[in-house]
Amino acid sequence: MPNPPDYFEARVVERGDRPTVELVGELDMASAPQLDSCVRALADEGAEVVTLDLSRLEFCDSSGVAVFVRWSKPSTEGSPALQLRGAQGTVRRVFEVAGLAHMLDTA
């Protein structure tokens, strides 16, 4: 069953020795703070690397991209390295158009 419009979920799963956050649905202005809080919580728990699985992300606007950019360039010691993988379709295209394709598939 497809997700309802505006649905977003950031699920933390452990894969090996590092957390992976599976993003599902639409990442936009309304849901970007949820992703930011999720990554912040993992940083507070001491995660050194956080992988974001974008394979089930159906939409991403500039608010979502801003979260990826902010966390990909840690400004303080102790911030985790961010790895992005699995972007496809329109989400991959958003990164390409923004000139940020180099951020993808870093896991």
DSSP file (Angstrom, degrees, kcal/mol; ACC not computed):
  #  RESIDUE AA STRUCTURE BP1 BP2  ACC     N-H-->O    O-->H-N    N-H-->O    O-->H-N    TCO  KAPPA ALPHA  PHI   PSI    X-CA   Y-CA   Z-CA
    1    1 A M              0   0    0      0, 0.0     0, 0.0     0, 0.0     0, 0.0   0.000 360.0 360.0 360.0 128.7    0.0    0.0    0.0
    2    2 A P        -     0   0    0      0, 0.0     0, 0.0     0, 0.0     0, 0.0  -0.264 360.0-103.0 -66.8 154.3    1.5    3.4   -1.0
    3    3 A N        -     0   0    0      1,-0.1     3,-0.1     4,-0.1     4,-0.1  -0.472  39.9-104.4 -73.8 147.8    2.2    6.0    1.7
    4    4 A P    >   -     0   0    0      0, 0.0     3,-1.6     0, 0.0    -1,-0.1  -0.328  51.0 -81.2 -66.5 155.9   -0.2    8.9    2.0
    5    5 A P  T 3  S+     0   0    0      0, 0.0     3,-0.1     0, 0.0    20,-0.0  -0.234 117.9  21.7 -55.4 147.5    0.9   12.2    0.6
    6    6 A D  T 3  S+     0   0    0      1,-0.2     2,-0.3    -3,-0.1    22,-0.1   0.597  88.4 148.6  68.5  13.2    3.3   14.2    2.9
    7    7 A Y    <   +     0   0    0     -3,-1.6    19,-3.3    -4,-0.1     2,-0.3  -0.600  17.6 170.4 -77.4 136.4    4.2   11.0    4.8
    8    8 A F  E     +A   25   0A   0     -2,-0.3     2,-0.3    17,-0.3    17,-0.2  -0.990   9.7 174.8-146.6 140.3    7.8   10.9    6.2
    9    9 A E  E     -A   24   0A   0     15,-2.0    15,-2.5    -2,-0.3     2,-0.6  -0.990  16.4-161.9-144.6 138.0    9.6    8.6    8.5
   10   10 A A  E     -A   23   0A   0     -2,-0.3     2,-0.5    13,-0.2    13,-0.2  -0.935  19.7-171.2-118.4 103.2   13.2    8.4    9.6
   11   11 A R  E     -A   22   0A   0     11,-2.6    11,-3.2    -2,-0.6     2,-0.5  -0.850  12.6-146.4-101.9 124.1   13.8    4.9   11.0
   12   12 A V  E     +A   21   0A   0     -2,-0.5     2,-0.3     9,-0.2     9,-0.2  -0.788  24.1 172.2 -90.6 125.9   17.1    4.2   12.8
   13   13 A V  E     -A   20   0A   0      7,-3.2     7,-3.2    -2,-0.5     2,-0.6  -0.964  31.4-122.5-129.1 148.6   18.4    0.7   12.3
   14   14 A E  E     +A   19   0A   0     -2,-0.3     2,-0.5     5,-0.2     3,-0.1  -0.812  28.0 177.7 -92.8 125.4   21.7   -0.8   13.3
   15   15 A R  E >   -A   18   0A   0      3,-1.9     3,-1.2    -2,-0.6     2,-0.3  -0.918  64.7 -46.4-127.0 103.6   23.8   -2.3   10.5
   16   16 A G  T 3  S-     0   0    0     -2,-0.5     0, 0.0     1,-0.2     0, 0.0  -0.575 118.4 -23.8  72.8-132.4   27.1   -3.5   11.8
   17   17 A D  T 3  S+     0   0    0     -2,-0.3    -1,-0.2    -3,-0.1    -3,-0.0   0.272 125.5  62.9-100.5  11.2   28.8   -1.0   14.1
   18   18 A R  E <  S-A   15   0A   0     -3,-1.2    -3,-1.9    29,-0.1     2,-0.2  -0.979  81.7-108.4-137.8 150.6   27.1    2.1   12.8
   19   19 A P  E     -A   14   0A   0      0, 0.0    32,-2.1     0, 0.0     2,-0.4  -0.490  25.3-160.3 -76.2 144.0   23.5    3.5   12.7
   20   20 A T  E     -Ab  13  51A   0     -7,-3.2    -7,-3.2    30,-0.2     2,-0.6  -0.986   6.2-150.6-120.0 135.0   21.6    3.7    9.4
   21   21 A V  E     -Ab  12  52A   0     30,-3.2    32,-2.7    -2,-0.4     2,-0.6  -0.927   8.7-152.6-107.6 115.3   18.7    6.0    9.1
   22   22 A E  E     -Ab  11  53A   0    -11,-3.2   -11,-2.6    -2,-0.6     2,-0.5  -0.779  10.0-153.7 -87.5 120.7   16.1    4.7    6.5
   23   23 A L  E     -A   10   0A   0     30,-2.4    33,-0.6    -2,-0.6     2,-0.4  -0.843  14.5-176.4 -99.5 128.7   14.2    7.7    5.0
   24   24 A V  E     -Ab   9  56A   0    -15,-2.5   -15,-2.0    -2,-0.5     2,-0.4  -0.982  45.1  -6.2-128.0 132.5   10.7    6.9    3.7
   25   25 A G  E    S-Ab   8  57A   0     31,-1.9    33,-3.0    -2,-0.4    34,-1.3  -0.730 104.9  -9.0  99.5-136.2    8.3    9.2    2.0
   26   26 A E  E     - b   0  59A   0    -19,-3.3     2,-0.7    -2,-0.4    34,-0.2  -0.926  48.3-160.2-117.1 120.5    8.6   12.9    1.3
   27   27 A L  E     + b   0  60A   0     32,-2.8    34,-2.0    -2,-0.5    37,-0.4  -0.873  38.7 132.4-100.2 111.3   11.3   15.1    2.9
   28   28 A D  S  > S-     0   0    0     -2,-0.7     4,-2.7    32,-0.2     3,-0.4  -0.679  72.0 -62.1-142.6-167.0   10.2   18.7    2.8
   29   29 A M  T  4 S+     0   0    0      1,-0.2    -2,-0.0    -2,-0.2     0, 0.0   0.836 130.8  48.6 -56.3 -35.6    9.9   21.8    4.9
   30   30 A A  T  4 S+     0   0    0      1,-0.2    -1,-0.2     2,-0.1     4,-0.2   0.843 121.2  32.9 -75.2 -33.3    7.5   20.1    7.2
   31   31 A S  T >> S+     0   0    0     -3,-0.4     4,-1.5     1,-0.1     3,-0.9   0.613  93.4  86.8-102.5 -13.7    9.6   17.0    7.8
   32   32 A A  H 3X S+     0   0    0     -4,-2.7     4,-2.6     1,-0.3     5,-0.2   0.876  86.2  57.1 -56.1 -40.0   13.2   18.3    7.5
   33   33 A P  H 3> S+     0   0    0      0, 0.0     4,-2.5     0, 0.0    -1,-0.3   0.847 102.6  56.2 -61.1 -30.6   13.2   19.2   11.2
   34   34 A Q  H <> S+     0   0    0     -3,-0.9     4,-1.9     2,-0.2    -2,-0.2   0.924 109.7  44.5 -65.0 -44.0   12.4   15.5   12.0
   35   35 A L  H  X S+     0   0    0     -4,-1.5     4,-2.5     2,-0.2     5,-0.2   0.927 112.5  51.9 -65.3 -44.0   15.5   14.4   10.1
   36   36 A D  H  X S+     0   0    0     -4,-2.6     4,-2.4     1,-0.2    -2,-0.2   0.918 110.7  48.0 -58.2 -44.9   17.7   17.0   11.6
   37   37 A S  H  X S+     0   0    0     -4,-2.5     4,-2.4     2,-0.2    -1,-0.2   0.872 109.8  53.3 -63.5 -37.9   16.5   16.0   15.1
   38   38 A C  H  X S+     0   0    0     -4,-1.9     4,-1.9     2,-0.2    -2,-0.2   0.938 112.1  43.1 -63.8 -47.8   17.2   12.3   14.3
   39   39 A V  H  X S+     0   0    0     -4,-2.5     4,-2.3     1,-0.2    -2,-0.2   0.899 113.2  53.2 -66.6 -39.4   20.8   13.0   13.2
   40   40 A R  H  X S+     0   0    0     -4,-2.4     4,-2.6    -5,-0.2    -2,-0.2   0.907 107.7  51.2 -60.7 -42.3   21.4   15.3   16.2
   41   41 A A  H  X S+     0   0    0     -4,-2.4     4,-1.5     2,-0.2    -1,-0.2   0.902 110.2  48.9 -63.2 -40.9   20.2   12.6   18.5
   42   42 A L  H  <>S+     0   0    0     -4,-1.9     5,-2.5     2,-0.2     4,-0.3   0.890 111.3  50.2 -65.6 -38.6   22.6   10.1   17.0
   43   43 A A  H ><5S+     0   0    0     -4,-2.3     3,-1.6     1,-0.2    -2,-0.2   0.919 108.6  52.0 -63.4 -43.1   25.4   12.6   17.3
   44   44 A D  H 3<5S+     0   0    0     -4,-2.6    -1,-0.2     1,-0.3    -2,-0.2   0.798 105.4  56.0 -63.9 -28.5   24.5   13.2   20.9
   45   45 A E  T 3<5S-     0   0    0     -4,-1.5    -1,-0.3    -5,-0.2    -2,-0.2   0.498 125.6-103.1 -81.6  -3.9   24.7    9.4   21.4
   46   46 A G  T < 5 +     0   0    0     -3,-1.6    -3,-0.2    -4,-0.3    -2,-0.1   0.601  58.6 166.7  96.4  12.3   28.3    9.5   20.1
   47   47 A A      < -     0   0    0     -5,-2.5    -1,-0.2     1,-0.2     3,-0.1  -0.419  18.7-168.7 -62.2 130.8   27.8    8.1   16.6
   48   48 A E  S    S+     0   0    0      1,-0.3    33,-3.2    32,-0.2     2,-0.4   0.766  75.6  25.1 -89.7 -29.7   30.9    8.8   14.5
   49   49 A V  E     - c   0  81A   0     31,-0.3     2,-0.4     2,-0.0    -1,-0.3  -1.000  65.3-169.1-136.6 134.6   29.3    7.9   11.2
   50   50 A V  E     - c   0  82A   0     31,-2.9    33,-2.7    -2,-0.4     2,-0.5  -0.992   9.3-155.3-124.9 124.9   25.7    8.0   10.2
   51   51 A T  E     -bc  20  83A   0    -32,-2.1   -30,-3.2    -2,-0.4     2,-0.6  -0.859   3.9-155.3 -99.2 130.9   24.5    6.4    7.0
   52   52 A L  E     -bc  21  84A   0     31,-3.6    33,-2.3    -2,-0.5     2,-0.8  -0.934   5.5-152.1-106.4 119.7   21.3    7.8    5.4
   53   53 A D  E     +bc  22  85A   0    -32,-2.7   -30,-2.4    -2,-0.6     3,-0.4  -0.823  17.9 175.5 -92.9 110.2   19.5    5.3    3.2
   54   54 A L  E >   +     0   0A   0     31,-3.4     3,-1.8    -2,-0.8    34,-0.4   0.309  47.0 108.3 -96.9   7.1   17.6    7.3    0.6
   55   55 A S  E 3  S+     0   0A   0     30,-0.3    -1,-0.2     1,-0.3    31,-0.1   0.727  86.4  38.0 -63.7 -22.1   16.3    4.3   -1.4
   56   56 A R  E 3  S+b   24   0A   0    -33,-0.6   -31,-1.9    -3,-0.4     2,-0.6   0.250  86.8 114.7-111.3  11.8   12.7    4.8   -0.2
   57   57 A L  E <   -b   25   0A   0     -3,-1.8    31,-0.3   -33,-0.3    34,-0.3  -0.740  41.3-176.8 -82.3 122.0   12.7    8.6   -0.3
   58   58 A E  E     +     0   0A   0    -33,-3.0     2,-0.3    -2,-0.6   -32,-0.2   0.706  63.9  15.6 -93.9 -23.1   10.2    9.6   -2.9
   59   59 A F  E     -b   26   0A   0    -34,-1.3   -32,-2.8    31,-0.1     2,-0.3  -0.995  55.3-179.1-152.8 145.0   10.7   13.4   -2.8
   60   60 A C  E     -b   27   0A   0     -2,-0.3   -32,-0.2   -34,-0.2     2,-0.1  -0.935   8.1-170.5-148.7 124.6   13.2   15.9   -1.4
   61   61 A D    >>  -     0   0    0    -34,-2.0     4,-2.1    -2,-0.3     3,-0.6  -0.382  48.8 -80.3-102.9-172.0   13.0   19.7   -1.6
   62   62 A S  H 3> S+     0   0    0      1,-0.2     4,-2.3     2,-0.2     5,-0.1   0.773 126.4  61.2 -63.2 -27.2   15.6   22.3   -0.7
   63   63 A S  H 3> S+     0   0    0      2,-0.2     4,-1.3     1,-0.2    -1,-0.2   0.907 107.4  44.4 -65.6 -41.0   14.8   22.0    3.0
   64   64 A G  H <> S+     0   0    0     -3,-0.6     4,-2.0   -37,-0.4     3,-0.2   0.913 111.9  52.0 -67.5 -43.5   15.8   18.4    3.0
   65   65 A V  H  X S+     0   0    0     -4,-2.1     4,-2.7     1,-0.2     5,-0.2   0.890 105.0  57.5 -59.5 -39.2   18.9   19.1    0.9
   66   66 A A  H  X S+     0   0    0     -4,-2.3     4,-2.7     1,-0.2    -1,-0.2   0.877 104.9  50.6 -60.9 -37.8   19.8   21.8    3.5
   67   67 A V  H  X S+     0   0    0     -4,-1.3     4,-2.3    -3,-0.2     5,-0.2   0.932 111.1  48.5 -65.3 -44.7   19.8   19.2    6.3
   68   68 A F  H  X S+     0   0    0     -4,-2.0     4,-1.6     1,-0.2    -2,-0.2   0.927 114.3  45.7 -60.0 -44.9   22.1   16.9    4.2
   69   69 A V  H  X S+     0   0    0     -4,-2.7     4,-1.0     2,-0.2    -2,-0.2   0.928 111.0  52.4 -65.6 -45.3   24.5   19.8    3.5
   70   70 A R  H  < S+     0   0    0     -4,-2.7     3,-0.5     1,-0.2    -1,-0.2   0.918 116.3  39.2 -57.9 -45.4   24.5   21.0    7.1
   71   71 A W  H  < S+     0   0    0     -4,-2.3    11,-0.3     1,-0.2    -1,-0.2   0.699 106.3  64.8 -81.2 -18.6   25.4   17.6    8.5
   72   72 A S  H  < S+     0   0    0     -4,-1.6    -1,-0.2     1,-0.3    -2,-0.2   0.692 104.9  47.9 -76.9 -16.6   27.8   16.6    5.7
   73   73 A K  S  < S-     0   0    0     -4,-1.0    -1,-0.3    -3,-0.5     8,-0.1  -0.708  88.4-152.0-121.6  78.1   30.1   19.4    6.8
   74   74 A P        -     0   0    0      0, 0.0    -3,-0.1     0, 0.0     4,-0.0  -0.238  10.0-167.9 -55.3 131.1   30.4   19.0   10.5
   75   75 A S        +     0   0    0     -5,-0.1     2,-0.4     1,-0.1    -4,-0.1   0.610  67.8  45.2 -97.0 -14.8   31.1   22.3   12.2
   76   76 A T  S >  S-     0   0    0      0, 0.0     3,-1.7     0, 0.0    -1,-0.1  -0.953  91.7 -99.1-131.0 150.7   32.0   21.0   15.6
   77   77 A E  T 3  S+     0   0    0     -2,-0.4    -2,-0.1     1,-0.2     0, 0.0  -0.403 109.1  38.0 -62.9 140.0   34.2   18.2   16.8
   78   78 A G  T 3  S+     0   0    0      1,-0.4    -1,-0.2    -2,-0.1   -32,-0.1   0.298  81.3 129.6  98.4  -9.3   32.1   15.2   17.7
   79   79 A S    <   -     0   0    0     -3,-1.7    -1,-0.4     1,-0.1     2,-0.1  -0.592  61.9-113.3 -76.2 140.9   29.7   15.6   14.8
   80   80 A P        -     0   0    0      0, 0.0     2,-0.3     0, 0.0   -31,-0.3  -0.358  22.8-110.2 -74.1 153.3   29.2   12.4   12.8
   81   81 A A  E     -c   49   0A   0    -33,-3.2   -31,-2.9    -8,-0.1     2,-0.5  -0.655  36.4-136.0 -74.6 138.1   30.4   11.9    9.3
   82   82 A L  E     -c   50   0A   0     -2,-0.3     2,-0.4   -11,-0.3   -31,-0.2  -0.860  19.9-171.4-104.5 130.4   27.3   11.7    7.0
   83   83 A Q  E     -c   51   0A   0    -33,-2.7   -31,-3.6    -2,-0.5     2,-0.4  -0.979   5.2-160.6-120.8 132.8   27.1    9.0    4.3
   84   84 A L  E     +c   52   0A   0     19,-0.7    22,-2.3    -2,-0.4    23,-0.7  -0.920  17.4 163.9-113.9 136.2   24.3    9.0    1.7
   85   85 A R  E     +c   53   0A   0    -33,-2.3   -31,-3.4    -2,-0.4   -30,-0.3  -0.991  46.9  31.6-146.5 156.5   23.3    6.0   -0.3
   86   86 A G        +     0   0    0     -2,-0.3   -29,-0.1     1,-0.2     6,-0.1   0.521  61.9 159.4  84.2   6.9   20.5    4.7   -2.5
   87   87 A A        +     0   0    0      4,-0.1     2,-0.3     5,-0.1    -1,-0.2  -0.406  14.5 165.5 -65.4 138.0   19.1    8.0   -4.0
   88   88 A Q    >>  -     0   0    0    -34,-0.4     3,-1.3   -31,-0.3     4,-0.9  -0.938  37.6  -0.6-145.5 167.9   17.1    7.3   -7.1
   89   89 A G  H 3> S-     0   0    0     -2,-0.3     4,-2.1     1,-0.3     5,-0.1  -0.195 126.0  -3.4  56.2-132.9   14.7    9.0   -9.5
   90   90 A T  H 3> S+     0   0    0      1,-0.2     4,-2.1     2,-0.2    -1,-0.3   0.803 133.5  57.6 -66.2 -29.7   13.7   12.5   -8.6
   91   91 A V  H <> S+     0   0    0     -3,-1.3     4,-1.6   -34,-0.3    -1,-0.2   0.939 108.7  45.4 -66.9 -44.8   15.7   12.6   -5.4
   92   92 A R  H  X S+     0   0    0     -4,-0.9     4,-2.2     1,-0.2    -2,-0.2   0.908 111.4  54.3 -61.2 -41.0   18.9   11.8   -7.3
   93   93 A R  H  X S+     0   0    0     -4,-2.1     4,-3.0     1,-0.2     5,-0.3   0.881 102.2  56.8 -63.1 -38.9   18.0   14.4   -9.9
   94   94 A V  H  X S+     0   0    0     -4,-2.1     4,-2.1     1,-0.2    -1,-0.2   0.924 109.2  46.5 -57.6 -45.3   17.6   17.1   -7.1
   95   95 A F  H  <>S+     0   0    0     -4,-1.6     5,-3.3     2,-0.2     6,-0.6   0.898 113.0  49.7 -64.2 -40.6   21.2   16.4   -6.0
   96   96 A E  H ><5S+     0   0    0     -4,-2.2     3,-1.2     4,-0.2     5,-0.2   0.936 111.9  46.7 -64.2 -46.8   22.4   16.5   -9.6
   97   97 A V  H 3<5S+     0   0    0     -4,-3.0    -1,-0.2     1,-0.3    -2,-0.2   0.865 111.9  51.7 -64.0 -36.5   20.7   19.8  -10.4
   98   98 A A  T 3<5S-     0   0    0     -4,-2.1    -1,-0.3    -5,-0.3    -2,-0.2   0.498 115.7-116.0 -78.5  -2.7   21.9   21.3   -7.2
   99   99 A G  T < 5S+     0   0    0     -3,-1.2    -3,-0.2    -4,-0.3     3,-0.2   0.776  87.3 112.5  73.9  26.3   25.5   20.3   -8.1
  100  100 A L    > < +     0   0    0     -5,-3.3     3,-2.2    -6,-0.2     4,-0.3   0.140  25.6 116.2-117.2  17.5   25.6   18.0   -5.0
  101  101 A A  G >   +     0   0    0     -6,-0.6     3,-1.6     1,-0.3    -5,-0.1   0.779  67.3  71.5 -59.8 -25.2   25.7   14.6   -6.8
  102  102 A H  G 3  S+     0   0    0      1,-0.3    -1,-0.3    -3,-0.2    -2,-0.1   0.697  89.3  62.6 -63.9 -17.5   29.2   14.0   -5.2
  103  103 A M  G <  S+     0   0    0     -3,-2.2   -19,-0.7    -8,-0.1     3,-0.5   0.689  88.9  92.1 -78.1 -19.0   27.5   13.6   -1.9
  104  104 A L  S <  S+     0   0    0     -3,-1.6   -19,-0.2    -4,-0.3   -12,-0.0  -0.372  84.0  15.0 -82.8 155.9   25.6   10.5   -3.0
  105  105 A D  S    S+     0   0    0    -21,-0.3   -20,-0.2     1,-0.1    -1,-0.2   0.864  75.2 137.5  54.9  44.7   26.6    6.9   -2.7
  106  106 A T              0   0    0    -22,-2.3   -21,-0.2    -3,-0.5    -1,-0.1   0.443 360.0 360.0 -96.4  -1.7   29.3    7.6   -0.1
  107  107 A A              0   0    0    -23,-0.7    -1,-0.2   -55,-0.1   -22,-0.1   0.485 360.0 360.0 -83.1 360.0   28.5    4.7    2.1
